[in-house]
Amino acid sequence: MSESLLGDKLLRFFELIQEPVRSKEELVENVRTALDGIAEQKNIGKVTICRSAPESKLRAQIENQTEVLYQSDSSIEETATELSFRTGEGGTAVLSYFPVKGCCWEEEEQHELMLLGNMILWAFRLEIMGELLQRVTTMDLAGEIPNVTGFMGYLGGMLAQGRIENYIGFYFNTHNFKYVNKVLSHQKADEVMWLYIRQLLQGIQEDECVARLGGDNFVALIRKENADAFIYRISDVNVKYKDATLEKNFNFGATIGAAELNGAQNPGEIMVRISSAYQAARQKESKEVVYYSEEIHKEIMRRKEVIADFHRGVVKQEFEVYYQPKVNTQSRYLCGAEALIRWRKPDGGLIPPMEFIPILEKDGSICILDFYVLDKVCAFLHRCIRENKPLYKVSVNFSKRHIENPHLVSEIVAVVDSHKVPHEWIEVELTESEDAKDYIVMSNLIDKLKAEGISVSVDDFGTGYSSLNMLKMIKTDILKIDQSLIPFGRYNNDNQKDCIMFESIVGLAKALGFQVVAEGVETLRQYEYMRDAGCDMIQGYYFDKPLPMDEYLNRLQFGQY
């Protein structure tokens, strides 16, 4: 064969070896074709590659595989010339050349084969690294299941096959892993997570998929006929953990969102459906599985829109503070006010608080709004001082979400002092907690506020689950009885039980040294009853609705109702 023809075949060999591939199978086929072009001239009878790799985080199981890259029809010598390299995962790849029968390669020929072999091994090295990279980017290595990228790829494959409508999509958050992280080290908590995932995978079919989004959040694609069994399984998972020093059982429930996938066009749409269902399940705060609907999606989008508009609205000063007067029950004199927020949109429309406060409470943005109100109230009080207006204490609501802030008192004081307002004119209203564990934090918070000369009231008393414990554990100044406990109103019938309960609460609060405010007083009959029952102050539509700042300023000139 002429040198030019052999040169062309070698050039073709290099082109095939370097050609980009999408899979190991495609690479093997290219190498076979490349070797077939030069084997006769190089007296090559057979070429194999043996790849071995240990089990690791990057590889779910041991690999030990030999593949034939080229096989001639001629007889073959048993002795091979070998070339090997170490793989990045701690394994090896060995390339073996077997000459045709009766052939023995000279040193120069062996050198040429080594050069060609290095090209082949280089191609396999790239393929191995690509495979590992694919695993890293698509798998949760701690749990050895797909991550969100892997799950999205799986969804794409099912959509391409036209099979997605036979499945239910799930998005679920596992309960109780925060406890695991508290009582176990990070390494042991990871072991519990691995055991939990093993439980999840029990009963999962080959064409089903469970993936971890991160932390204790998971998604799954389950056949419709298996969906109920899957829900039952993830709703109550028991994990038994044992090592040399500890043996403990952990029980895990889940908040679950699910979606039918009929008509889904792409993986992103599926993720929107199942995540929207999950968000709705979180809002319900129950163990009930929530299935996606267009109404749920619209509600989620509305909540996101409110949150986005809220942050823009704060910057543009769209929020206005209204003041609802508090009236001394005996003298009927104005004795203070509660600051309430209103959202006035650029078109002049006023959004009622109940349409945005609960959303901001869930999101945590309520904390920004509370400090916004405090700043506006302090600016208003400073104006009253500067203009020599009558001065009354104003209460500002602070959400339970602030309990997590260890710097809350210093931040409140900083805002008040920035407006040069004496602390005695500010009252902080804290909402009664439903969690007795919060009372200790609330008690410390109240003590610090009072040490700064800022009075504290507990709002919505009677709506929590441990009201009597709260009275025992905290030392507040003022107790505000929720409207739902006020007799002769929209929430209560005119019966003796309502009156007995109300009078008992007032009597107990007074005996413990609290001032009592009744909110939501709307009628003369209610006012007279509150007065005779011993309430110190009342607020409600009977005397005044919440007033814009200018109207409240005018009201200050007329102290008695």
TORDOMI-305227 format. One record per residue (C-alpha): x, y, z; residue in one letter; residue number from 1. Coordinates in Angstrom, 3 decimals. Last residue first. Layout:
N
NODE         X         Y         Z  resn  resi
NODE         X         Y         Z     A   NUM
...
END
This chain:
561
NODE         X         Y         Z  resn  resi
NODE   -66.780    61.637    72.384     Y   561
NODE   -64.156    63.708    74.239     Q   560
NODE   -60.764    64.902    73.016     G   559
NODE   -61.827    67.246    70.265     F   558
NODE   -58.630    68.736    68.826     Q   557
NODE   -57.157    65.255    68.370     L   556
NODE   -59.986    64.451    65.931     R   555
NODE   -58.553    66.985    63.485     N   554
NODE   -55.198    65.185    63.546     L   553
NODE   -57.068    61.902    63.044     Y   552
NODE   -58.685    63.313    59.920     E   551
NODE   -55.284    64.362    58.581     D   550
NODE   -53.746    60.955    59.353     M   549
NODE   -56.468    58.874    57.704     P   548
NODE   -58.983    57.533    60.246     L   547
NODE   -59.754    53.967    61.343     P   546
NODE   -63.482    53.873    62.230     K   545
NODE   -64.646    55.837    65.215     D   544
NODE   -66.791    55.683    68.345     F   543
NODE   -69.156    52.755    67.780     Y   542
NODE   -66.876    51.661    64.939     Y   541
NODE   -64.383    50.136    67.313     G   540
NODE   -61.940    50.770    70.107     Q   539
NODE   -62.456    50.309    73.809     I   538
NODE   -60.475    51.174    76.881     M   537
NODE   -60.401    50.270    80.570     D   536
NODE   -62.827    47.347    80.454     C   535
NODE   -64.608    46.865    83.808     G   534
NODE   -67.721    44.830    82.906     A   533
NODE   -69.918    47.954    83.294     D   532
NODE   -67.963    49.808    80.597     R   531
NODE   -67.856    46.824    78.270     M   530
NODE   -71.652    46.334    78.661     Y   529
NODE   -72.326    50.003    77.974     E   528
NODE   -70.173    49.878    74.849     Y   527
NODE   -71.768    46.652    73.617     Q   526
NODE   -75.288    48.061    73.998     R   525
NODE   -74.257    51.278    72.273     L   524
NODE   -73.040    49.288    69.270     T   523
NODE   -69.832    48.573    67.337     E   522
NODE   -67.108    47.516    69.749     V   521
NODE   -64.509    45.671    67.639     G   520
NODE   -61.728    45.829    70.195     E   519
NODE   -61.973    45.568    73.981     A   518
NODE   -58.905    46.902    75.781     V   517
NODE   -57.964    45.686    79.258     V   516
NODE   -55.217    47.073    81.486     Q   515
NODE   -53.272    44.237    83.056     F   514
NODE   -52.533    43.891    86.770     G   513
NODE   -53.128    40.159    87.245     L   512
NODE   -56.466    40.847    88.949     A   511
NODE   -57.451    43.032    85.999     K   510
NODE   -56.694    40.210    83.547     A   509
NODE   -58.637    37.667    85.617     L   508
NODE   -61.681    39.949    85.933     G   507
NODE   -61.666    40.783    82.230     V   506
NODE   -61.381    37.111    81.246     I   505
NODE   -64.129    36.103    83.687     S   504
NODE   -66.414    38.878    82.418     E   503
NODE   -65.983    37.660    78.856     F   502
NODE   -66.584    33.996    79.664     M   501
NODE   -69.664    34.711    81.777     I   500
NODE   -71.057    37.071    79.130     C   499
NODE   -70.679    34.572    76.316     D   498
NODE   -72.185    31.811    78.462     K   497
NODE   -75.230    33.950    79.316     Q   496
NODE   -76.463    34.260    75.782     N   495
NODE   -76.869    37.083    73.347     D   494
NODE   -75.318    35.235    70.426     N   493
NODE   -71.653    35.739    69.599     N   492
NODE   -69.667    36.501    66.436     Y   491
NODE   -71.623    39.485    65.036     R   490
NODE   -71.914    41.153    68.410     G   489
NODE   -73.814    40.961    71.687     F   488
NODE   -70.827    39.585    73.605     P   487
NODE   -67.164    40.316    72.619     I   486
NODE   -65.122    37.101    72.370     L   485
NODE   -64.706    37.143    68.554     S   484
NODE   -63.631    40.785    68.786     Q   483
NODE   -60.348    39.747    70.394     D   482
NODE   -59.576    40.990    73.873     I   481
NODE   -56.611    43.365    73.938     K   480
NODE   -54.478    42.901    77.053     L   479
NODE   -52.247    45.759    78.162     I   478
NODE   -49.049    46.070    80.170     D   477
NODE   -47.430    42.695    79.434     T   476
NODE   -45.712    40.487    81.959     K   475
NODE   -45.628    37.082    80.267     I   474
NODE   -45.811    33.516    81.597     M   473
NODE   -49.098    33.277    83.492     K   472
NODE   -51.208    35.177    81.001     L   471
NODE   -49.684    33.089    78.175     M   470
NODE   -50.498    29.869    79.987     N   469
NODE   -54.121    31.033    80.183     L   468
NODE   -54.213    31.750    76.453     S   467
NODE   -52.800    28.416    75.336     S   466
NODE   -54.561    27.664    72.051     Y   465
NODE   -54.527    31.136    70.569     G   464
NODE   -57.516    33.289    69.562     T   463
NODE   -58.363    34.439    73.090     G   462
NODE   -56.207    37.557    73.121     F   461
NODE   -56.137    39.144    69.673     D   460
NODE   -53.389    41.631    70.595     D   459
NODE   -50.988    41.482    73.527     V   458
NODE   -49.917    44.961    74.593     S   457
NODE   -46.478    46.362    75.279     V   456
NODE   -45.224    49.661    76.685     S   455
NODE   -41.907    51.131    75.570     I   454
NODE   -39.790    52.545    78.414     G   453
NODE   -36.599    50.813    77.226     E   452
NODE   -36.814    48.315    80.115     A   451
NODE   -40.393    47.698    78.971     K   450
NODE   -39.112    46.653    75.561     L   449
NODE   -36.513    44.312    77.101     K   448
NODE   -39.065    42.677    79.418     D   447
NODE   -41.499    42.229    76.529     I   446
NODE   -38.854    40.490    74.397     L   445
NODE   -37.887    38.157    77.230     N   444
NODE   -41.553    37.225    77.748     S   443
NODE   -42.095    36.770    74.020     M   442
NODE   -39.139    34.366    73.800     V   441
NODE   -40.498    32.358    76.733     I   440
NODE   -43.987    32.510    75.262     Y   439
NODE   -42.842    31.177    71.890     D   438
NODE   -42.618    27.608    73.204     K   437
NODE   -46.343    27.810    74.084     A   436
NODE   -47.159    27.896    70.392     D   435
NODE   -50.413    29.506    69.289     E   434
NODE   -48.923    32.941    69.858     S   433
NODE   -50.866    36.003    70.957     E   432
NODE   -50.161    38.888    68.601     T   431
NODE   -47.723    41.513    69.822     L   430
NODE   -48.702    45.178    69.954     E   429
NODE   -45.843    47.605    70.612     V   428
NODE   -46.789    50.893    72.295     E   427
NODE   -45.015    54.148    71.542     I   426
NODE   -45.615    57.462    73.334     W   425
NODE   -43.489    56.514    76.369     E   424
NODE   -40.413    56.079    74.197     H   423
NODE   -39.975    59.837    73.709     P   422
NODE   -39.865    60.600    69.964     V   421
NODE   -36.600    61.966    68.569     K   420
NODE   -37.395    60.660    65.066     H   419
NODE   -34.197    58.548    64.901     S   418
NODE   -34.876    57.536    68.505     D   417
NODE   -38.050    55.652    67.552     V   416
NODE   -36.341    53.871    64.647     V   415
NODE   -33.287    52.891    66.733     A   414
NODE   -35.499    51.695    69.607     V   413
NODE   -37.327    49.319    67.277     I   412
NODE   -34.025    47.977    65.903     E   411
NODE   -32.610    47.507    69.407     S   410
NODE   -35.730    45.609    70.441     V   409
NODE   -35.766    43.346    67.352     L   408
NODE   -32.100    42.332    67.449     H   407
NODE   -32.673    38.622    68.181     P   406
NODE   -35.114    38.361    65.236     N   405
NODE   -36.995    35.015    65.320     E   404
NODE   -39.807    36.595    67.338     I   403
NODE   -40.320    39.022    64.468     H   402
NODE   -42.481    36.486    62.605     R   401
NODE   -45.062    36.823    65.373     K   400
NODE   -46.012    40.090    63.679     S   399
NODE   -45.563    43.534    65.211     F   398
NODE   -48.543    45.874    65.449     N   397
NODE   -47.959    49.527    66.337     V   396
NODE   -49.732    51.247    69.223     S   395
NODE   -49.950    55.043    69.398     V   394
NODE   -49.813    56.967    72.680     K   393
NODE   -51.490    60.348    72.655     Y   392
NODE   -50.139    63.861    72.098     L   391
NODE   -52.252    66.971    71.597     P   390
NODE   -50.591    69.096    68.897     K   389
NODE   -47.643    71.397    69.710     N   388
NODE   -46.569    71.589    66.063     E   387
NODE   -43.153    70.005    66.733     R   386
NODE   -44.573    67.423    69.158     I   385
NODE   -47.385    66.465    66.763     C   384
NODE   -44.896    66.301    63.895     R   383
NODE   -42.652    63.996    65.941     H   382
NODE   -45.672    61.802    66.579     L   381
NODE   -46.354    61.561    62.825     F   380
NODE   -42.725    60.715    62.014     A   379
NODE   -42.832    58.066    64.743     C   378
NODE   -46.011    56.618    63.234     V   377
NODE   -44.482    56.556    59.733     K   376
NODE   -41.347    54.740    60.974     D   375
NODE   -43.405    52.252    62.966     L   374
NODE   -45.570    51.555    59.903     V   373
NODE   -42.530    50.837    57.699     Y   372
NODE   -41.111    48.698    60.509     F   371
NODE   -44.251    46.551    60.438     D   370
NODE   -44.220    46.417    56.619     L   369
NODE   -40.697    45.006    56.469     I   368
NODE   -41.621    42.323    59.011     C   367
NODE   -44.753    41.494    57.002     I   366
NODE   -42.415    40.385    54.208     S   365
NODE   -42.220    36.997    55.952     G   364
NODE   -43.959    35.196    53.091     D   363
NODE   -46.756    33.771    55.212     K   362
NODE   -47.380    37.096    56.954     E   361
NODE   -47.136    38.967    53.650     L   360
NODE   -49.926    36.796    52.250     I   359
NODE   -52.051    37.166    55.389     P   358
NODE   -51.607    41.006    55.259     I   357
NODE   -52.440    41.343    51.525     F   356
NODE   -56.148    40.845    50.897     E   355
NODE   -57.119    41.139    54.573     M   354
NODE   -55.632    44.649    54.619     P   353
NODE   -58.219    45.981    52.115     P   352
NODE   -56.694    47.351    48.876     I   351
NODE   -57.608    50.996    48.226     L   350
NODE   -57.935    52.087    44.593     G   349
NODE   -56.385    55.426    43.637     G   348
NODE   -54.958    54.242    40.306     D   347
NODE   -51.464    54.273    41.858     P   346
NODE   -52.610    51.719    44.456     K   345
NODE   -53.488    52.748    48.014     R   344
NODE   -52.540    50.087    50.543     W   343
NODE   -53.895    50.660    54.043     R   342
NODE   -52.112    50.034    57.327     I   341
NODE   -53.411    50.353    60.869     L   340
NODE   -51.885    52.336    63.740     A   339
NODE   -53.838    51.896    66.976     E   338
NODE   -54.821    55.024    68.832     A   337
NODE   -54.641    56.697    72.237     G   336
NODE   -56.675    58.048    75.145     C   335
NODE   -59.621    59.807    73.512     L   334
NODE   -62.069    60.674    76.276     Y   333
NODE   -65.302    58.720    76.865     R   332
NODE   -64.742    59.241    80.604     S   331
NODE   -65.563    55.685    81.751     Q   330
NODE   -64.512    53.575    78.743     T   329
NODE   -61.438    55.601    77.834     N   328
NODE   -61.427    55.645    74.033     V   327
NODE   -58.914    54.181    71.588     K   326
NODE   -58.888    55.925    68.228     P   325
NODE   -58.178    54.017    65.003     Q   324
NODE   -55.313    55.659    63.116     Y   323
NODE   -54.630    55.061    59.430     Y   322
NODE   -51.123    54.644    58.010     V   321
NODE   -50.777    54.803    54.248     E   320
NODE   -48.884    52.410    51.990     F   319
NODE   -48.076    53.477    48.420     E   318
NODE   -44.706    54.942    49.458     Q   317
NODE   -43.094    54.165    46.056     K   316
NODE   -40.365    51.998    47.629     V   315
NODE   -42.927    50.208    49.787     V   314
NODE   -45.194    49.689    46.777     G   313
NODE   -42.422    48.110    44.719     R   312
NODE   -41.823    45.585    47.498     H   311
NODE   -45.553    44.983    47.844     F   310
NODE   -46.107    44.589    44.092     D   309
NODE   -43.768    41.570    44.056     A   308
NODE   -45.444    40.064    47.119     I   307
NODE   -48.934    40.707    45.740     V   306
NODE   -47.974    39.236    42.356     E   305
NODE   -46.597    36.119    43.999     K   304
NODE   -49.827    35.721    45.947     R   303
NODE   -51.897    36.221    42.799     R   302
NODE   -49.801    33.648    40.953     M   301
NODE   -50.424    31.146    43.743     I   300
NODE   -54.155    31.907    43.609     E   299
NODE   -54.235    31.505    39.825     K   298
NODE   -52.457    28.156    40.098     H   297
NODE   -54.891    26.940    42.733     I   296
NODE   -57.850    27.967    40.581     E   295
NODE   -56.338    26.195    37.565     E   294
NODE   -56.240    22.996    39.610     S   293
NODE   -53.468    20.945    41.171     Y   292
NODE   -54.271    18.232    43.677     Y   291
NODE   -53.825    18.816    47.407     V   290
NODE   -53.040    15.865    49.676     V   289
NODE   -54.549    16.380    53.134     E   288
NODE   -52.182    16.328    56.091     K   287
NODE   -53.134    19.880    57.053     S   286
NODE   -51.504    23.294    56.978     E   285
NODE   -53.876    24.469    54.231     K   284
NODE   -51.302    26.976    52.992     Q   283
NODE   -48.684    24.255    52.699     R   282
NODE   -51.029    22.158    50.545     A   281
NODE   -51.556    25.155    48.253     A   280
NODE   -47.796    25.542    47.877     Q   279
NODE   -47.555    21.818    47.044     Y   278
NODE   -50.245    22.101    44.364     A   277
NODE   -48.382    25.050    42.830     S   276
NODE   -45.132    23.027    42.924     S   275
NODE   -46.837    20.115    41.137     I   274
NODE   -48.360    22.230    38.374     R   273
NODE   -45.363    24.523    37.832     V   272
NODE   -43.012    21.530    37.678     M   271
NODE   -45.209    19.928    34.997     I   270
NODE   -45.181    23.144    32.966     E   269
NODE   -41.394    23.268    33.141     G   268
NODE   -41.117    19.672    31.943     P   267
NODE   -42.946    20.497    28.669     N   266
NODE   -46.363    20.322    26.993     Q   265
NODE   -48.630    18.996    29.737     A   264
NODE   -52.018    18.077    28.244     G   263
NODE   -52.906    15.535    30.912     N   262
NODE   -50.388    15.648    33.761     L   261
NODE   -52.636    15.120    36.783     E   260
NODE   -51.056    16.914    39.703     A   259
NODE   -49.974    16.320    43.274     A   258
NODE   -48.959    18.368    46.312     G   257
NODE   -47.947    16.636    49.524     I   256
NODE   -46.888    17.835    52.965     T   255
NODE   -45.110    14.809    54.401     A   254
NODE   -44.799    12.500    57.397     G   253
NODE   -41.607    11.121    58.883     F   252
NODE   -41.103     8.913    61.903     N   251
NODE   -37.622     8.407    63.367     F   250
NODE   -36.544     5.436    65.457     N   249
NODE   -33.303     5.536    67.455     K   248
NODE   -30.308     3.365    68.323     E   247
NODE   -27.128     5.171    69.262     L   246
NODE   -23.519     4.472    70.239     T   245
NODE   -22.242     1.821    67.811     A   244
NODE   -24.752     2.733    65.120     D   243
NODE   -28.491     2.349    64.617     K   242
NODE   -31.161     4.269    62.756     Y   241
NODE   -34.632     2.819    62.222     K   240
NODE   -36.643     4.871    59.753     V   239
NODE   -40.446     4.872    59.821     N   238
NODE   -42.225     6.538    56.909     V   237
NODE   -45.852     7.623    57.278     D   236
NODE   -47.307     9.905    54.612     S   235
NODE   -44.702     8.754    52.082     I   234
NODE   -46.169     5.227    51.937     R   233
NODE   -49.844     6.178    51.814     Y   232
NODE   -49.191     8.661    49.012     I   231
NODE   -47.266     5.978    47.068     F   230
NODE   -50.086     3.462    47.529     A   229
NODE   -52.588     6.020    46.251     D   228
NODE   -50.425     6.822    43.199     A   227
NODE   -49.768     3.231    42.050     N   226
NODE   -52.581     3.013    39.460     E   225
NODE   -51.693     6.485    38.221     K   224
NODE   -48.048     5.582    37.570     R   223
NODE   -45.685     7.681    39.671     I   222
NODE   -43.454    10.657    38.803     L   221
NODE   -41.813    12.024    41.923     A   220
NODE   -40.541    15.211    43.512     V   219
NODE   -38.695    15.707    46.803     F   218
NODE   -37.936    18.412    49.357     N   217
NODE   -36.082    17.568    52.593     D   216
NODE   -32.858    19.391    51.756     G   215
NODE   -32.463    19.467    47.978     G   214
NODE   -34.689    18.782    44.992     L   213
NODE   -34.523    15.029    45.510     R   212
NODE   -35.887    12.758    42.805     A   211
NODE   -38.282     9.792    42.692     V   210
NODE   -38.937     8.196    39.284     C   209
NODE   -41.280     5.613    37.809     E   208
NODE   -40.652     3.466    34.698     D   207
NODE   -38.692     0.848    36.645     E   206
NODE   -41.403     0.627    39.313     Q   205
NODE   -41.043     2.078    42.823     I   204
NODE   -42.095    -0.489    45.440     G   203
NODE   -39.415     0.516    47.904     Q   202
NODE   -37.768     3.689    46.637     L   201
NODE   -39.121     5.858    49.414     L   200
NODE   -37.705     3.507    52.052     Q   199
NODE   -34.226     3.737    50.500     R   198
NODE   -34.675     7.519    50.538     I   197
NODE   -35.309     7.431    54.283     Y   196
NODE   -32.199     5.313    54.854     L   195
NODE   -30.113     7.842    52.892     W   194
NODE   -31.652    10.703    54.871     M   193
NODE   -30.821     8.877    58.114     V   192
NODE   -27.228     8.508    56.892     E   191
NODE   -27.110    12.227    56.087     D   190
NODE   -28.276    12.954    59.653     A   189
NODE   -25.388    10.778    60.892     K   188
NODE   -22.861    12.850    58.942     Q   187
NODE   -24.342    16.172    60.047     H   186
NODE   -24.383    15.100    63.686     S   185
NODE   -27.664    14.004    65.199     L   184
NODE   -30.233    15.537    67.581     V   183
NODE   -30.842    18.862    65.848     K   182
NODE   -30.520    17.629    62.267     N   181
NODE   -33.028    14.857    62.998     V   180
NODE   -35.479    17.409    64.452     Y   179
NODE   -35.243    19.512    61.298     K   178
NODE   -35.893    16.286    59.386     F   177
NODE   -39.326    15.998    61.014     N   176
NODE   -41.702    16.493    58.091     H   175
NODE   -40.760    15.663    54.501     T   174
NODE   -41.757    18.097    51.778     N   173
NODE   -43.601    16.790    48.744     F   172
NODE   -43.998    17.469    45.026     Y   171
NODE   -45.798    14.750    43.091     F   170
NODE   -46.610    14.137    39.416     G   169
NODE   -49.225    11.536    38.508     I   168
NODE   -48.623     9.275    35.499     Y   167
NODE   -50.372     7.760    32.469     N   166
NODE   -50.643    11.179    30.820     E   165
NODE   -46.837    11.322    30.519     I   164
NODE   -46.549     8.500    27.998     R   163
NODE   -46.086    10.388    24.714     G   162
NODE   -42.522     9.080    24.310     Q   161
NODE   -41.173    12.636    24.056     A   160
NODE   -43.095    13.556    27.211     L   159
NODE   -41.544    10.633    29.086     M   158
NODE   -38.060    11.660    27.937     G   157
NODE   -38.591    15.287    28.946     G   156
NODE   -39.851    14.200    32.356     L   155
NODE   -36.657    12.187    32.862     Y   154
NODE   -34.539    15.189    31.863     G   153
NODE   -36.435    17.372    34.352     M   152
NODE   -35.849    14.738    37.027     F   151
NODE   -32.121    14.618    36.298     G   150
NODE   -31.874    18.380    36.552     T   149
NODE   -33.937    18.384    39.776     V   148
NODE   -31.712    15.740    41.365     N   147
NODE   -31.863    12.050    40.500     P   146
NODE   -31.253     9.447    43.237     I   145
NODE   -28.039     8.463    44.992     E   144
NODE   -29.144    10.077    48.255     G   143
NODE   -25.950    11.987    48.993     A   142
NODE   -25.004    12.134    45.301     L   141
NODE   -28.200    13.832    44.182     D   140
NODE   -27.897    13.015    40.501     M   139
NODE   -28.179    15.004    37.257     T   138
NODE   -25.142    17.295    37.322     T   137
NODE   -22.775    14.868    39.046     V   136
NODE   -23.941    11.958    36.914     R   135
NODE   -23.523    13.887    33.669     Q   134
NODE   -20.084    15.008    34.813     L   133
NODE   -19.180    11.381    35.523     L   132
NODE   -20.322    10.321    32.038     E   131
NODE   -18.475    13.229    30.445     G   130
NODE   -15.338    12.286    32.379     M   129
NODE   -15.691     8.696    31.189     I   128
NODE   -16.216     9.806    27.560     E   127
NODE   -13.200    12.098    27.713     L   126
NODE   -11.072     9.266    29.096     R   125
NODE   -12.420     6.991    26.366     F   124
NODE   -11.208     9.416    23.693     A   123
NODE    -7.814     9.736    25.407     W   122
NODE    -7.643     5.943    25.586     L   121
NODE    -8.096     5.734    21.793     I   120
NODE    -5.499     8.447    21.114     M   119
NODE    -3.093     6.790    23.541     N   118
NODE    -3.640     3.544    21.653     G   117
NODE    -2.609     5.149    18.383     L   116
NODE     0.623     6.338    19.974     L   115
NODE     1.122     2.959    21.639     M   114
NODE     0.559     1.216    18.293     L   113
NODE     3.285     3.367    16.734     E   112
NODE     5.703     2.461    19.554     H   111
NODE     4.848    -1.213    19.119     Q   110
NODE     5.713    -0.873    15.448     E   109
NODE     9.071     0.730    16.341     E   108
NODE     9.848    -2.064    18.799     E   107
NODE     9.019    -4.762    16.256     E   106
NODE     5.665    -6.427    16.364     W   105
NODE     5.472   -10.219    16.294     C   104
NODE     3.189   -11.840    13.747     C   103
NODE     2.540   -15.559    13.435     G   102
NODE    -1.122   -15.349    14.245     K   101
NODE    -2.522   -11.802    14.011     V   100
NODE    -1.403    -9.428    16.731     P    99
NODE    -3.412    -8.825    19.947     F    98
NODE    -3.569    -5.211    21.196     Y    97
NODE    -4.913    -4.594    24.738     S    96
NODE    -6.244    -1.246    26.100     L    95
NODE    -6.583    -1.151    29.912     V    94
NODE    -8.849     1.381    31.694     A    93
NODE    -8.475     1.796    35.433     T    92
NODE   -10.559     2.908    38.432     G    91
NODE   -10.213     5.550    41.146     G    90
NODE   -12.983     7.817    39.843     E    89
NODE   -10.653    10.014    37.793     G    88
NODE    -9.556     7.033    35.686     T    87
NODE    -6.078     5.551    35.841     R    86
NODE    -4.419     4.682    32.538     F    85
NODE    -3.457     1.544    30.614     S    84
NODE    -1.568     0.265    27.545     L    83
NODE    -1.135    -3.406    26.762     E    82
NODE     0.608    -5.485    24.084     T    81
NODE    -1.100    -8.854    24.010     A    80
NODE     0.019   -12.503    24.024     T    79
NODE    -2.600   -14.978    22.796     E    78
NODE    -1.799   -14.612    19.085     E    77
NODE    -4.822   -14.373    16.801     I    76
NODE    -6.154   -16.439    13.918     S    75
NODE    -7.668   -14.396    11.149     S    74
NODE   -11.258   -13.141    10.888     D    73
NODE   -10.326    -9.875    12.594     S    72
NODE   -11.822    -8.530    15.823     Q    71
NODE   -11.871    -4.836    16.841     Y    70
NODE   -13.148    -2.854    19.836     L    69
NODE   -14.009    -5.893    21.948     V    68
NODE   -15.377    -4.734    25.271     E    67
NODE   -14.372    -5.764    28.781     T    66
NODE   -16.414    -4.614    31.797     Q    65
NODE   -15.823    -4.417    35.498     N    64
NODE   -18.004    -1.681    37.002     E    63
NODE   -18.905    -1.642    40.688     I    62
NODE   -22.180     0.065    41.557     Q    61
NODE   -23.796     3.479    42.082     A    60
NODE   -20.953     5.445    40.548     R    59
NODE   -20.087     8.995    41.541     L    58
NODE   -20.683     8.456    45.248     K    57
NODE   -18.530     5.349    44.909     S    56
NODE   -18.504     1.697    43.827     E    55
NODE   -15.111     0.840    42.365     P    54
NODE   -14.225     1.202    38.669     A    53
NODE   -12.992    -1.217    36.015     S    52
NODE   -12.686    -0.721    32.260     R    51
NODE   -11.242    -3.354    29.963     C    50
NODE   -10.598    -2.351    26.358     I    49
NODE   -10.062    -4.902    23.632     T    48
NODE    -8.258    -4.950    20.286     V    47
NODE    -7.918    -8.009    18.024     K    46
NODE    -5.923    -9.188    15.050     G    45
NODE    -3.814    -6.108    14.319     I    44
NODE    -1.234    -6.698    11.578     N    43
NODE    -0.657    -2.915    11.233     K    42
NODE    -1.665    -2.760     7.552     Q    41
NODE    -4.652    -5.034     8.136     E    40
NODE    -5.793    -3.140    11.232     A    39
NODE    -5.690     0.381     9.708     I    38
NODE    -9.242     1.032     8.489     G    37
NODE   -10.910    -1.461    10.830     D    36
NODE    -9.355     0.391    13.747     L    35
NODE   -11.196     3.611    12.858     A    34
NODE   -14.504     1.809    12.302     T    33
NODE   -14.202     0.026    15.629     R    32
NODE   -13.265     3.293    17.367     V    31
NODE   -16.329     5.036    15.926     N    30
NODE   -18.621     2.190    17.067     E    29
NODE   -17.156     2.281    20.580     V    28
NODE   -17.728     6.064    20.742     L    27
NODE   -21.378     5.704    19.689     E    26
NODE   -21.937     3.072    22.354     E    25
NODE   -20.315     5.298    24.995     K    24
NODE   -22.836     8.006    24.214     S    23
NODE   -23.344    11.404    22.579     R    22
NODE   -20.131    11.519    20.517     V    21
NODE   -17.778    14.239    19.300     P    20
NODE   -15.338    13.041    16.562     E    19
NODE   -11.762    12.838    17.830     Q    18
NODE   -11.365     9.080    17.262     I    17
NODE   -13.066     9.257    13.855     L    16
NODE   -10.862    12.106    12.632     E    15
NODE    -7.675    10.422    13.918     F    14
NODE    -8.481     7.173    12.073     F    13
NODE    -9.399     9.096     8.909     R    12
NODE    -5.954    10.717     9.000     L    11
NODE    -4.430     7.272     9.513     L    10
NODE    -6.352     5.989     6.515     K     9
NODE    -5.197     8.931     4.382     D     8
NODE    -1.594     8.354     5.460     G     7
NODE    -1.901     4.702     4.487     L     6
NODE    -3.045     5.825     1.043     L     5
NODE    -0.197     8.353     0.785     S     4
NODE     2.374     5.784     1.959     E     3
NODE     1.356     3.451    -0.860     S     2
NODE     0.000     0.000     0.000     M     1
END
